[in-house]
Amino acid sequence: MTLQTLVNVTNQLFHPLSFNTEPLSITLIAMGLIVLFLVAIGGMVYGLFKAVKAVPNLTTKQFILFLLLLAAGLVVIGILLP
């Protein structure tokens, strides 16, 4: 659902009340995006702590594989950002 569709639907629902719903729609979408961002950041932090705890116990092969996966992840992020 696009933002304009959400605005149209909420305007139709609240039209009898003479209530402008566009700021409400934008606020709800912004709050949802903020929550998603916080969950993503929390997941990354949790993953980093798990990785830091696991690295000292890795064998040489596992450590090299970990570095290769890390490098591949960085390359993919570098490709997707621009």
Biopython code that builds the backbone (N, CA, C, O; Angstrom):
import numpy as np
from Bio.PDB.StructureBuilder import StructureBuilder

atoms = [
    (1, "MET", "N", (0.848, -1.172, 0.000)),
    (1, "MET", "CA", (0.000, 0.000, 0.000)),
    (1, "MET", "C", (0.894, 1.235, 0.000)),
    (1, "MET", "O", (1.808, 1.356, 0.816)),
    (2, "THR", "N", (0.620, 2.138, -0.914)),
    (2, "THR", "CA", (1.397, 3.369, -0.968)),
    (2, "THR", "C", (0.858, 4.363, 0.051)),
    (2, "THR", "O", (-0.236, 4.206, 0.593)),
    (3, "LEU", "N", (1.655, 5.375, 0.287)),
    (3, "LEU", "CA", (1.249, 6.418, 1.245)),
    (3, "LEU", "C", (-0.023, 7.112, 0.786)),
    (3, "LEU", "O", (-0.904, 7.394, 1.598)),
    (4, "GLN", "N", (-0.126, 7.388, -0.506)),
    (4, "GLN", "CA", (-1.315, 8.085, -1.017)),
    (4, "GLN", "C", (-2.558, 7.218, -0.861)),
    (4, "GLN", "O", (-3.632, 7.736, -0.556)),
    (5, "THR", "N", (-2.431, 5.908, -1.066)),
    (5, "THR", "CA", (-3.572, 5.013, -0.882)),
    (5, "THR", "C", (-4.018, 5.012, 0.567)),
    (5, "THR", "O", (-5.214, 5.044, 0.855)),
    (6, "LEU", "N", (-3.047, 4.973, 1.488)),
    (6, "LEU", "CA", (-3.382, 5.003, 2.910)),
    (6, "LEU", "C", (-4.071, 6.316, 3.276)),
    (6, "LEU", "O", (-5.035, 6.320, 4.042)),
    (7, "VAL", "N", (-3.587, 7.416, 2.737)),
    (7, "VAL", "CA", (-4.207, 8.717, 3.002)),
    (7, "VAL", "C", (-5.641, 8.729, 2.476)),
    (7, "VAL", "O", (-6.542, 9.219, 3.156)),
    (8, "ASN", "N", (-5.862, 8.195, 1.270)),
    (8, "ASN", "CA", (-7.220, 8.170, 0.700)),
    (8, "ASN", "C", (-8.165, 7.318, 1.545)),
    (8, "ASN", "O", (-9.301, 7.718, 1.795)),
    (9, "VAL", "N", (-7.704, 6.150, 1.986)),
    (9, "VAL", "CA", (-8.554, 5.258, 2.786)),
    (9, "VAL", "C", (-8.888, 5.902, 4.125)),
    (9, "VAL", "O", (-10.045, 5.892, 4.546)),
    (10, "THR", "N", (-7.889, 6.462, 4.798)),
    (10, "THR", "CA", (-8.159, 7.080, 6.099)),
    (10, "THR", "C", (-9.020, 8.327, 5.956)),
    (10, "THR", "O", (-9.833, 8.618, 6.833)),
    (11, "ASN", "N", (-8.855, 9.065, 4.869)),
    (11, "ASN", "CA", (-9.721, 10.235, 4.645)),
    (11, "ASN", "C", (-11.173, 9.802, 4.457)),
    (11, "ASN", "O", (-12.085, 10.469, 4.948)),
    (12, "GLN", "N", (-11.396, 8.691, 3.751)),
    (12, "GLN", "CA", (-12.760, 8.197, 3.566)),
    (12, "GLN", "C", (-13.359, 7.729, 4.888)),
    (12, "GLN", "O", (-14.547, 7.930, 5.140)),
    (13, "LEU", "N", (-12.538, 7.106, 5.735)),
    (13, "LEU", "CA", (-13.051, 6.618, 7.014)),
    (13, "LEU", "C", (-13.388, 7.758, 7.969)),
    (13, "LEU", "O", (-14.389, 7.693, 8.683)),
    (14, "PHE", "N", (-12.558, 8.803, 7.986)),
    (14, "PHE", "CA", (-12.740, 9.886, 8.944)),
    (14, "PHE", "C", (-13.432, 11.107, 8.351)),
    (14, "PHE", "O", (-13.558, 12.124, 9.034)),
    (15, "HIS", "N", (-13.883, 11.037, 7.098)),
    (15, "HIS", "CA", (-14.524, 12.191, 6.460)),
    (15, "HIS", "C", (-15.770, 12.649, 7.217)),
    (15, "HIS", "O", (-15.969, 13.855, 7.356)),
    (16, "PRO", "N", (-16.617, 11.745, 7.712)),
    (16, "PRO", "CA", (-17.804, 12.235, 8.450)),
    (16, "PRO", "C", (-17.440, 13.014, 9.719)),
    (16, "PRO", "O", (-18.240, 13.819, 10.196)),
    (17, "LEU", "N", (-16.270, 12.790, 10.259)),
    (17, "LEU", "CA", (-15.861, 13.491, 11.481)),
    (17, "LEU", "C", (-15.162, 14.815, 11.197)),
    (17, "LEU", "O", (-14.805, 15.536, 12.129)),
    (18, "SER", "N", (-14.962, 15.144, 9.922)),
    (18, "SER", "CA", (-14.239, 16.352, 9.506)),
    (18, "SER", "C", (-12.856, 16.390, 10.149)),
    (18, "SER", "O", (-12.461, 17.389, 10.750)),
    (19, "PHE", "N", (-12.136, 15.290, 10.012)),
    (19, "PHE", "CA", (-10.816, 15.125, 10.638)),
    (19, "PHE", "C", (-9.785, 14.923, 9.538)),
    (19, "PHE", "O", (-9.903, 13.999, 8.733)),
    (20, "ASN", "N", (-8.764, 15.793, 9.502)),
    (20, "ASN", "CA", (-7.710, 15.661, 8.501)),
    (20, "ASN", "C", (-6.764, 14.537, 8.930)),
    (20, "ASN", "O", (-6.103, 14.631, 9.964)),
    (21, "THR", "N", (-6.709, 13.489, 8.135)),
    (21, "THR", "CA", (-5.958, 12.297, 8.542)),
    (21, "THR", "C", (-4.575, 12.203, 7.913)),
    (21, "THR", "O", (-3.828, 11.276, 8.228)),
    (22, "GLU", "N", (-4.213, 13.122, 7.042)),
    (22, "GLU", "CA", (-2.899, 13.019, 6.400)),
    (22, "GLU", "C", (-1.758, 13.092, 7.411)),
    (22, "GLU", "O", (-0.848, 12.268, 7.330)),
    (23, "PRO", "N", (-1.754, 14.036, 8.363)),
    (23, "PRO", "CA", (-0.671, 14.028, 9.349)),
    (23, "PRO", "C", (-0.653, 12.748, 10.198)),
    (23, "PRO", "O", (0.417, 12.260, 10.563)),
    (24, "LEU", "N", (-1.835, 12.208, 10.508)),
    (24, "LEU", "CA", (-1.912, 10.968, 11.269)),
    (24, "LEU", "C", (-1.305, 9.814, 10.484)),
    (24, "LEU", "O", (-0.562, 9.006, 11.042)),
    (25, "SER", "N", (-1.614, 9.730, 9.198)),
    (25, "SER", "CA", (-1.073, 8.657, 8.362)),
    (25, "SER", "C", (0.448, 8.740, 8.279)),
    (25, "SER", "O", (1.140, 7.732, 8.419)),
    (26, "ILE", "N", (0.954, 9.925, 8.053)),
    (26, "ILE", "CA", (2.399, 10.102, 7.935)),
    (26, "ILE", "C", (3.082, 9.785, 9.265)),
    (26, "ILE", "O", (4.158, 9.189, 9.284)),
    (27, "THR", "N", (2.460, 10.183, 10.377)),
    (27, "THR", "CA", (3.024, 9.899, 11.700)),
    (27, "THR", "C", (3.074, 8.400, 11.964)),
    (27, "THR", "O", (4.079, 7.896, 12.466)),
    (28, "LEU", "N", (2.005, 7.682, 11.634)),
    (28, "LEU", "CA", (1.974, 6.239, 11.848)),
    (28, "LEU", "C", (3.024, 5.521, 10.997)),
    (28, "LEU", "O", (3.684, 4.595, 11.467)),
    (29, "ILE", "N", (3.172, 5.950, 9.759)),
    (29, "ILE", "CA", (4.172, 5.333, 8.889)),
    (29, "ILE", "C", (5.571, 5.626, 9.408)),
    (29, "ILE", "O", (6.426, 4.741, 9.414)),
    (30, "ALA", "N", (5.814, 6.850, 9.842)),
    (30, "ALA", "CA", (7.131, 7.204, 10.384)),
    (30, "ALA", "C", (7.433, 6.393, 11.642)),
    (30, "ALA", "O", (8.557, 5.925, 11.822)),
    (31, "MET", "N", (6.443, 6.227, 12.505)),
    (31, "MET", "CA", (6.655, 5.436, 13.718)),
    (31, "MET", "C", (6.949, 3.980, 13.374)),
    (31, "MET", "O", (7.809, 3.359, 13.998)),
    (32, "GLY", "N", (6.251, 3.437, 12.398)),
    (32, "GLY", "CA", (6.502, 2.063, 11.969)),
    (32, "GLY", "C", (7.905, 1.894, 11.414)),
    (32, "GLY", "O", (8.575, 0.906, 11.713)),
    (33, "LEU", "N", (8.355, 2.844, 10.613)),
    (33, "LEU", "CA", (9.708, 2.773, 10.057)),
    (33, "LEU", "C", (10.762, 2.892, 11.154)),
    (33, "LEU", "O", (11.799, 2.231, 11.094)),
    (34, "ILE", "N", (10.503, 3.728, 12.149)),
    (34, "ILE", "CA", (11.441, 3.870, 13.268)),
    (34, "ILE", "C", (11.537, 2.568, 14.050)),
    (34, "ILE", "O", (12.633, 2.156, 14.428)),
    (35, "VAL", "N", (10.403, 1.914, 14.298)),
    (35, "VAL", "CA", (10.419, 0.640, 15.018)),
    (35, "VAL", "C", (11.186, -0.412, 14.215)),
    (35, "VAL", "O", (11.988, -1.154, 14.782)),
    (36, "LEU", "N", (10.951, -0.483, 12.901)),
    (36, "LEU", "CA", (11.684, -1.428, 12.057)),
    (36, "LEU", "C", (13.187, -1.146, 12.089)),
    (36, "LEU", "O", (13.994, -2.075, 12.129)),
    (37, "PHE", "N", (13.557, 0.121, 12.071)),
    (37, "PHE", "CA", (14.969, 0.496, 12.131)),
    (37, "PHE", "C", (15.587, 0.076, 13.457)),
    (37, "PHE", "O", (16.704, -0.441, 13.481)),
    (38, "LEU", "N", (14.875, 0.291, 14.556)),
    (38, "LEU", "CA", (15.392, -0.100, 15.871)),
    (38, "LEU", "C", (15.536, -1.615, 15.993)),
    (38, "LEU", "O", (16.497, -2.100, 16.590)),
    (39, "VAL", "N", (14.598, -2.357, 15.436)),
    (39, "VAL", "CA", (14.699, -3.820, 15.459)),
    (39, "VAL", "C", (15.904, -4.275, 14.645)),
    (39, "VAL", "O", (16.630, -5.177, 15.065)),
    (40, "ALA", "N", (16.121, -3.665, 13.494)),
    (40, "ALA", "CA", (17.274, -4.026, 12.662)),
    (40, "ALA", "C", (18.588, -3.718, 13.381)),
    (40, "ALA", "O", (19.508, -4.536, 13.364)),
    (41, "ILE", "N", (18.681, -2.560, 14.005)),
    (41, "ILE", "CA", (19.892, -2.197, 14.751)),
    (41, "ILE", "C", (20.107, -3.162, 15.909)),
    (41, "ILE", "O", (21.230, -3.610, 16.141)),
    (42, "GLY", "N", (19.042, -3.485, 16.636)),
    (42, "GLY", "CA", (19.146, -4.432, 17.743)),
    (42, "GLY", "C", (19.612, -5.805, 17.276)),
    (42, "GLY", "O", (20.431, -6.443, 17.937)),
    (43, "GLY", "N", (19.097, -6.257, 16.147)),
    (43, "GLY", "CA", (19.528, -7.544, 15.595)),
    (43, "GLY", "C", (20.994, -7.540, 15.212)),
    (43, "GLY", "O", (21.704, -8.520, 15.438)),
    (44, "MET", "N", (21.448, -6.438, 14.631)),
    (44, "MET", "CA", (22.865, -6.347, 14.260)),
    (44, "MET", "C", (23.759, -6.346, 15.493)),
    (44, "MET", "O", (24.790, -7.018, 15.517)),
    (45, "VAL", "N", (23.368, -5.594, 16.515)),
    (45, "VAL", "CA", (24.158, -5.545, 17.749)),
    (45, "VAL", "C", (24.205, -6.927, 18.399)),
    (45, "VAL", "O", (25.263, -7.371, 18.846)),
    (46, "TYR", "N", (23.064, -7.602, 18.452)),
    (46, "TYR", "CA", (23.008, -8.950, 19.020)),
    (46, "TYR", "C", (23.919, -9.905, 18.233)),
    (46, "TYR", "O", (24.659, -10.692, 18.823)),
    (47, "GLY", "N", (23.859, -9.829, 16.914)),
    (47, "GLY", "CA", (24.703, -10.676, 16.074)),
    (47, "GLY", "C", (26.182, -10.395, 16.277)),
    (47, "GLY", "O", (26.999, -11.316, 16.296)),
    (48, "LEU", "N", (26.525, -9.119, 16.430)),
    (48, "LEU", "CA", (27.931, -8.768, 16.662)),
    (48, "LEU", "C", (28.425, -9.320, 17.987)),
    (48, "LEU", "O", (29.546, -9.821, 18.066)),
    (49, "PHE", "N", (27.600, -9.236, 19.040)),
    (49, "PHE", "CA", (28.005, -9.793, 20.330)),
    (49, "PHE", "C", (28.179, -11.305, 20.249)),
    (49, "PHE", "O", (29.114, -11.860, 20.825)),
    (50, "LYS", "N", (27.272, -11.967, 19.530)),
    (50, "LYS", "CA", (27.395, -13.421, 19.368)),
    (50, "LYS", "C", (28.669, -13.761, 18.595)),
    (50, "LYS", "O", (29.358, -14.724, 18.932)),
    (51, "ALA", "N", (28.987, -12.976, 17.557)),
    (51, "ALA", "CA", (30.182, -13.233, 16.762)),
    (51, "ALA", "C", (31.446, -13.005, 17.579)),
    (51, "ALA", "O", (32.390, -13.790, 17.491)),
    (52, "VAL", "N", (31.473, -11.938, 18.374)),
    (52, "VAL", "CA", (32.654, -11.636, 19.194)),
    (52, "VAL", "C", (32.882, -12.739, 20.224)),
    (52, "VAL", "O", (34.027, -13.083, 20.518)),
    (53, "LYS", "N", (31.805, -13.295, 20.774)),
    (53, "LYS", "CA", (31.958, -14.378, 21.737)),
    (53, "LYS", "C", (32.411, -15.676, 21.058)),
    (53, "LYS", "O", (33.088, -16.488, 21.687)),
    (54, "ALA", "N", (32.054, -15.883, 19.793)),
    (54, "ALA", "CA", (32.359, -17.141, 19.116)),
    (54, "ALA", "C", (33.743, -17.150, 18.477)),
    (54, "ALA", "O", (34.332, -18.220, 18.329)),
    (55, "VAL", "N", (34.282, -15.994, 18.093)),
    (55, "VAL", "CA", (35.546, -15.937, 17.354)),
    (55, "VAL", "C", (36.720, -16.556, 18.118)),
    (55, "VAL", "O", (37.499, -17.277, 17.495)),
    (56, "PRO", "N", (36.901, -16.329, 19.413)),
    (56, "PRO", "CA", (38.054, -16.943, 20.090)),
    (56, "PRO", "C", (38.019, -18.469, 20.112)),
    (56, "PRO", "O", (39.066, -19.094, 20.280)),
    (57, "ASN", "N", (36.857, -19.085, 19.948)),
    (57, "ASN", "CA", (36.737, -20.533, 19.991)),
    (57, "ASN", "C", (36.808, -21.188, 18.614)),
    (57, "ASN", "O", (36.668, -22.406, 18.512)),
    (58, "LEU", "N", (37.020, -20.414, 17.559)),
    (58, "LEU", "CA", (37.033, -20.954, 16.202)),
    (58, "LEU", "C", (38.375, -21.604, 15.876)),
    (58, "LEU", "O", (39.426, -21.198, 16.373)),
    (59, "THR", "N", (38.303, -22.632, 15.018)),
    (59, "THR", "CA", (39.536, -23.198, 14.480)),
    (59, "THR", "C", (40.026, -22.279, 13.366)),
    (59, "THR", "O", (39.330, -21.339, 12.982)),
    (60, "THR", "N", (41.201, -22.545, 12.856)),
    (60, "THR", "CA", (41.760, -21.705, 11.789)),
    (60, "THR", "C", (40.881, -21.737, 10.554)),
    (60, "THR", "O", (40.640, -20.697, 9.941)),
    (61, "LYS", "N", (40.396, -22.917, 10.177)),
    (61, "LYS", "CA", (39.520, -23.031, 9.007)),
    (61, "LYS", "C", (38.233, -22.235, 9.205)),
    (61, "LYS", "O", (37.796, -21.519, 8.304)),
    (62, "GLN", "N", (37.637, -22.361, 10.372)),
    (62, "GLN", "CA", (36.406, -21.637, 10.651)),
    (62, "GLN", "C", (36.643, -20.124, 10.671)),
    (62, "GLN", "O", (35.791, -19.359, 10.220)),
    (63, "PHE", "N", (37.783, -19.697, 11.186)),
    (63, "PHE", "CA", (38.096, -18.272, 11.235)),
    (63, "PHE", "C", (38.279, -17.715, 9.823)),
    (63, "PHE", "O", (37.806, -16.619, 9.522)),
    (64, "ILE", "N", (38.959, -18.459, 8.965)),
    (64, "ILE", "CA", (39.140, -18.007, 7.572)),
    (64, "ILE", "C", (37.785, -17.944, 6.868)),
    (64, "ILE", "O", (37.517, -16.999, 6.126)),
    (65, "LEU", "N", (36.929, -18.944, 7.094)),
    (65, "LEU", "CA", (35.594, -18.924, 6.504)),
    (65, "LEU", "C", (34.802, -17.723, 7.024)),
    (65, "LEU", "O", (34.086, -17.078, 6.259)),
    (66, "PHE", "N", (34.926, -17.421, 8.311)),
    (66, "PHE", "CA", (34.267, -16.256, 8.894)),
    (66, "PHE", "C", (34.736, -14.973, 8.220)),
    (66, "PHE", "O", (33.921, -14.107, 7.902)),
    (67, "LEU", "N", (36.054, -14.841, 7.999)),
    (67, "LEU", "CA", (36.587, -13.645, 7.333)),
    (67, "LEU", "C", (36.103, -13.549, 5.891)),
    (67, "LEU", "O", (35.811, -12.456, 5.407)),
    (68, "LEU", "N", (36.015, -14.695, 5.196)),
    (68, "LEU", "CA", (35.510, -14.687, 3.818)),
    (68, "LEU", "C", (34.041, -14.260, 3.772)),
    (68, "LEU", "O", (33.650, -13.484, 2.901)),
    (69, "LEU", "N", (33.236, -14.757, 4.693)),
    (69, "LEU", "CA", (31.831, -14.360, 4.737)),
    (69, "LEU", "C", (31.689, -12.876, 5.089)),
    (69, "LEU", "O", (30.834, -12.180, 4.539)),
    (70, "LEU", "N", (32.519, -12.407, 5.993)),
    (70, "LEU", "CA", (32.507, -10.988, 6.347)),
    (70, "LEU", "C", (32.879, -10.131, 5.142)),
    (70, "LEU", "O", (32.234, -9.117, 4.874)),
    (71, "ALA", "N", (33.918, -10.538, 4.419)),
    (71, "ALA", "CA", (34.346, -9.788, 3.228)),
    (71, "ALA", "C", (33.263, -9.802, 2.159)),
    (71, "ALA", "O", (33.004, -8.777, 1.529)),
    (72, "ALA", "N", (32.625, -10.954, 1.946)),
    (72, "ALA", "CA", (31.555, -11.042, 0.956)),
    (72, "ALA", "C", (30.385, -10.138, 1.357)),
    (72, "ALA", "O", (29.804, -9.461, 0.508)),
    (73, "GLY", "N", (30.045, -10.127, 2.631)),
    (73, "GLY", "CA", (28.975, -9.257, 3.108)),
    (73, "GLY", "C", (29.289, -7.778, 2.880)),
    (73, "GLY", "O", (28.419, -7.007, 2.475)),
    (74, "LEU", "N", (30.537, -7.392, 3.143)),
    (74, "LEU", "CA", (30.927, -6.012, 2.922)),
    (74, "LEU", "C", (30.883, -5.626, 1.441)),
    (74, "LEU", "O", (30.507, -4.506, 1.096)),
    (75, "VAL", "N", (31.270, -6.561, 0.571)),
    (75, "VAL", "CA", (31.219, -6.293, -0.873)),
    (75, "VAL", "C", (29.774, -6.136, -1.311)),
    (75, "VAL", "O", (29.461, -5.226, -2.078)),
    (76, "VAL", "N", (28.876, -7.011, -0.836)),
    (76, "VAL", "CA", (27.471, -6.908, -1.210)),
    (76, "VAL", "C", (26.876, -5.591, -0.728)),
    (76, "VAL", "O", (26.135, -4.939, -1.465)),
    (77, "ILE", "N", (27.193, -5.196, 0.498)),
    (77, "ILE", "CA", (26.685, -3.912, 1.017)),
    (77, "ILE", "C", (27.248, -2.761, 0.182)),
    (77, "ILE", "O", (26.532, -1.810, -0.129)),
    (78, "GLY", "N", (28.531, -2.849, -0.179)),
    (78, "GLY", "CA", (29.149, -1.806, -1.006)),
    (78, "GLY", "C", (28.492, -1.706, -2.380)),
    (78, "GLY", "O", (28.380, -0.615, -2.939)),
    (79, "ILE", "N", (28.059, -2.837, -2.920)),
    (79, "ILE", "CA", (27.401, -2.828, -4.235)),
    (79, "ILE", "C", (25.988, -2.256, -4.128)),
    (79, "ILE", "O", (25.548, -1.509, -5.002)),
    (80, "LEU", "N", (25.286, -2.606, -3.060)),
    (80, "LEU", "CA", (23.883, -2.187, -2.925)),
    (80, "LEU", "C", (23.719, -0.726, -2.504)),
    (80, "LEU", "O", (22.693, -0.119, -2.813)),
    (81, "LEU", "N", (24.688, -0.152, -1.818)),
    (81, "LEU", "CA", (24.538, 1.214, -1.320)),
    (81, "LEU", "C", (24.396, 2.271, -2.412)),
    (81, "LEU", "O", (23.493, 3.102, -2.321)),
    (82, "PRO", "N", (25.238, 2.278, -3.430)),
    (82, "PRO", "CA", (25.057, 3.342, -4.431)),
    (82, "PRO", "C", (23.792, 3.126, -5.186)),
    (82, "PRO", "O", (23.459, 3.914, -6.072)),
]
sb = StructureBuilder()
sb.init_structure("model")
sb.init_model(0)
sb.init_chain("A")
sb.init_seg("    ")
for serial, (resi, resn, name, xyz) in enumerate(atoms, 1):
    if name == "N":
        sb.init_residue(resn, " ", resi, " ")
    sb.init_atom(name, np.array(xyz, "f"), 0.0, 1.0, " ", f" {name:<3s}", serial, name[0])
structure = sb.get_structure()
